[in-house]
Amino acid sequence: MDITFENVTYIYQQNTPFAHKAIQDLSFHIESGSIVAIIGHTGSGKSTLIQHLNGLSVPTEGEVRIGEYRLSQEHKPKDMKELRSRVGVVFQYPEHQLFEETVAKDIAFGPQNFGVPEAVIKERIKDVIPAVGLSESVLERSPFDLSGGQMRRVAIAGVLAVKPDVLVLDEPTAGLDPRGQKEIMDMFYRLHNEQDLTTVLVTHSMEDALKYADRILILNKGTKFMEGTPEEVFSQKEALQSVQLDVPEMVQFLNRFEEKFGQQIPFRNQSVEEIAQMIQQIIKELNQDE
């Protein structure tokens, strides 16, 4: 599903002494099937933005279009529940939302809430359990008997069982160790491709934005500060530093390599091994020229 924000402004507690403009005149477009990373410090408007994606908030001004759904002061979907079934949101620490007595019941809760027949729910559970890296042996266990990482995967399975077209990830690796962060992000990337999802990744990790995103949107004080491909955005080191952001470590390393050897290696999502081979080849050629 395509997503478009057109001159969107949102004001909390409008027409009161406590009115606060959380996002202002925000316009951007997300192509169906792409991964877009949204980056910005606390207070930049990220949370308000994602609340517009499933109708939790409606623009004070402007319009949001999500597929065929339109959200504005003049146009609101007749069936907001249908929109919310199309947009799955994985919030920070989703495992904190688990509450049922078994894993199977927790995964089934979302689809049941959207009126999916029980027989279909059972089939979906069989599909999503291996998709999130769990075995069917956990289905009758209490989610609270699982490890923290397993609990997070159960919560994610509950979102996927609704069969959304758009997946919104709000800091999905928060609280995980480096290995767990990589496993979770690799899982989301695989699911994104297998299920042809449109994925919105809200993250503080420049490395994840660089590795997984097709485009990056940077917010600052409720406005769009910068937008482009990872290569375009992370080539603007000074601009990023002006809003207290920095480029990923890999890009920093390649910049230092260029400064030292006078040879540029553009980052195009290569693996560490591929970059190491390119560096080895460059140094070999430099030695031959001496």
C-alpha positions in Angstrom: 0.0 0.0 0.0 1.3 3.5 -0.9 1.4 6.0 1.9 1.2 9.8 1.3 1.3 12.7 3.8 0.3 15.9 2.2 0.9 19.1 4.2 0.0 17.4 7.4 0.0 19.3 10.7 -1.2 17.8 14.0 -1.8 19.9 17.1 -2.3 18.3 20.5 -5.0 19.9 22.7 -5.9 22.4 20.0 -7.7 25.6 21.1 -6.4 25.3 24.7 -3.5 27.0 26.5 -1.7 23.7 26.2 -1.8 23.4 22.4 1.3 21.8 21.0 2.1 21.5 17.3 3.7 18.0 17.1 4.2 17.9 13.3 4.0 20.7 10.9 3.3 20.9 7.1 4.7 17.4 6.7 4.7 15.9 3.1 6.3 12.7 1.9 5.4 9.6 -0.1 6.2 5.9 0.7 6.0 3.5 -2.3 4.2 0.2 -1.8 6.6 -2.6 -1.1 9.4 -0.3 0.1 11.1 0.0 3.5 11.3 3.6 4.8 13.3 4.4 8.0 12.1 7.4 10.1 14.8 8.9 12.2 14.8 11.8 14.7 15.4 12.6 18.3 12.8 12.5 21.0 10.2 15.2 20.3 10.9 15.2 16.6 7.3 13.9 15.8 8.0 10.2 15.0 5.4 8.9 17.4 2.7 11.3 16.2 3.5 10.4 12.6 3.0 6.7 13.1 -0.3 7.3 15.0 -1.6 8.7 11.7 -0.9 5.5 9.9 -3.7 3.5 11.5 -6.1 6.3 12.4 -5.2 6.7 16.0 -4.7 10.4 15.1 -6.3 12.4 12.3 -4.5 15.4 10.8 -5.5 18.8 12.2 -4.6 20.1 8.7 -3.7 18.3 5.5 -4.4 14.8 4.4 -3.0 11.3 4.9 -3.6 8.6 2.3 -3.0 5.0 3.0 -3.9 2.9 -0.1 -7.5 3.8 -0.8 -8.1 5.2 2.7 -8.1 9.0 3.3 -7.7 10.7 6.7 -8.4 14.4 7.1 -10.8 16.6 9.0 -13.1 16.4 6.0 -12.6 12.7 5.1 -12.4 9.8 7.5 -12.8 6.1 6.7 -16.3 4.8 7.4 -14.7 1.7 8.8 -11.6 2.6 10.8 -11.4 -1.0 12.0 -10.8 -2.1 8.5 -7.9 0.3 8.1 -6.4 -0.9 11.3 -6.5 -4.5 10.1 -4.4 -3.4 7.1 -1.8 -1.6 9.2 0.1 -3.7 11.8 2.0 -1.8 14.4 4.8 -3.4 16.5 5.4 -1.0 19.4 8.5 -0.7 21.5 8.7 -3.7 23.9 5.6 -5.4 22.3 6.1 -8.3 24.8 4.6 -6.0 27.5 1.3 -6.3 25.7 1.0 -10.1 26.1 -1.7 -11.1 28.5 -3.4 -14.4 27.5 -2.8 -17.7 29.3 -1.2 -19.4 26.2 0.9 -18.4 23.3 -1.8 -19.6 20.8 -4.5 -17.5 22.5 -2.3 -14.4 22.5 -1.5 -14.7 18.8 -5.2 -15.3 18.1 -6.4 -12.2 19.9 -5.8 -9.8 17.1 -7.4 -11.7 14.3 -10.4 -12.5 16.6 -10.8 -8.8 17.2 -11.0 -8.2 13.5 -13.6 -11.0 12.9 -11.4 -13.6 11.3 -13.0 -17.1 11.5 -11.5 -19.5 14.0 -10.5 -22.0 11.3 -8.6 -19.4 9.4 -6.9 -18.2 12.6 -5.6 -21.7 13.3 -4.1 -21.8 9.9 -2.5 -18.4 10.3 -1.0 -19.4 13.6 0.6 -22.4 11.9 2.0 -20.0 9.3 3.3 -17.3 11.6 5.0 -19.4 14.3 7.8 -20.6 12.0 7.9 -17.2 10.3 9.0 -15.6 13.5 11.5 -18.3 14.4 9.5 -20.3 16.9 8.3 -23.9 17.0 4.7 -25.1 17.5 5.8 -26.6 20.8 5.4 -23.2 22.5 1.8 -22.7 21.4 0.3 -24.2 24.6 2.8 -22.7 26.9 2.3 -19.5 28.9 4.0 -16.6 27.1 5.4 -15.6 30.5 7.4 -18.8 30.7 9.4 -17.9 27.6 12.5 -15.9 27.3 12.3 -12.2 26.6 13.3 -12.7 23.0 10.7 -15.4 22.5 8.0 -13.3 24.1 8.8 -10.5 21.6 8.5 -13.0 18.7 5.1 -14.1 20.1 3.9 -10.5 20.1 5.1 -10.0 16.6 3.4 -13.1 15.5 0.1 -11.7 16.9 0.5 -8.6 14.6 1.4 -10.7 11.6 -1.6 -13.1 12.1 -3.9 -10.2 11.2 -2.2 -10.2 7.7 -1.4 -6.5 7.4 -0.3 -4.9 4.2 1.7 -2.2 6.1 4.0 -3.1 9.0 5.1 -0.3 11.3 8.0 -1.0 13.5 8.5 1.4 16.4 12.1 0.8 17.7 11.7 -3.0 17.3 15.2 -3.8 18.6 14.9 -1.8 21.8 16.4 -3.6 24.8 18.0 -6.4 22.8 21.6 -7.4 22.8 23.5 -6.9 19.4 22.9 -10.5 18.4 19.2 -10.3 19.2 19.0 -7.0 17.3 20.4 -8.5 14.2 18.2 -11.6 14.4 15.0 -9.5 14.8 15.9 -7.1 12.0 16.9 -9.9 9.6 13.6 -11.6 10.4 11.6 -8.4 9.6 13.6 -8.0 6.4 12.8 -11.5 5.3 9.1 -11.2 6.2 9.0 -7.8 4.3 10.2 -9.5 1.2 8.3 -12.8 1.5 4.9 -11.1 2.2 5.4 -8.0 0.0 4.8 -5.6 2.8 5.3 -1.9 3.0 7.4 -1.4 6.1 7.9 1.8 8.1 10.9 1.5 10.5 11.1 4.0 13.3 14.7 3.7 14.7 17.6 5.4 16.4 20.0 2.9 14.7 21.7 4.5 11.8 23.2 1.1 11.0 19.8 -0.5 10.6 18.6 2.4 8.5 21.6 2.1 6.3 21.4 -1.7 6.0 17.6 -2.3 5.5 15.9 0.9 4.3 15.2 1.9 0.7 14.7 5.5 1.8 15.2 7.6 4.9 13.1 10.4 6.4 14.7 12.5 9.0 12.4 14.6 11.3 13.4 17.6 13.4 11.1 19.5 15.7 8.0 18.2 13.8 9.2 19.0 10.3 10.9 17.1 7.5 14.6 17.9 7.8 15.9 15.5 5.1 14.7 12.7 2.8 16.4 10.5 0.3 18.2 7.1 -0.2 20.6 6.0 2.5 23.5 6.9 0.3 22.1 10.4 -0.3 21.3 11.1 3.4 24.4 9.7 4.9 26.7 11.6 2.6 25.6 14.8 4.3 27.6 14.5 7.5 27.6 18.2 8.5 23.8 18.5 8.0 23.2 15.5 10.1 25.5 16.7 12.8 23.6 20.0 12.9 20.6 18.0 14.3 22.7 15.9 16.6 22.8 12.9 14.3 25.8 11.1 12.9 26.5 8.8 10.0 26.7 5.0 10.5 30.1 3.5 11.6 30.5 1.8 8.2 30.2 5.1 6.4 32.6 6.8 8.8 35.1 4.0 8.1 34.8 4.4 4.4 35.2 8.2 4.7 38.4 7.7 6.7 39.7 5.2 4.2 39.1 7.7 1.4 40.9 10.4 3.3 43.9 8.2 3.9 44.3 6.4 0.6 42.5 8.8 -1.8 40.2 6.0 -3.0 36.5 6.2 -2.7 34.3 3.1 -2.0 30.6 4.1 -2.3 28.4 2.3 0.1 25.7 0.3 -1.7 24.7 -2.1 1.1 27.7 -4.3 0.6 28.5 -6.8 3.3 31.6 -6.4 5.5 33.2 -9.2 3.6 32.6 -7.5 0.3 34.0 -4.2 1.5 37.0 -6.0 2.9 37.6 -7.6 -0.5 37.3 -4.2 -2.2 39.8 -2.7 0.2 42.2 -5.6 -0.3 42.0 -5.1 -4.1 42.6 -1.3 -3.8 45.6 -1.7 -1.5 47.0 -4.4 -3.8 46.7 -2.1 -6.8 48.3 0.8 -4.9 51.2 -1.4 -3.9 51.7 -2.4 -7.6 51.8 1.2 -8.7 54.6 2.1 -6.2 
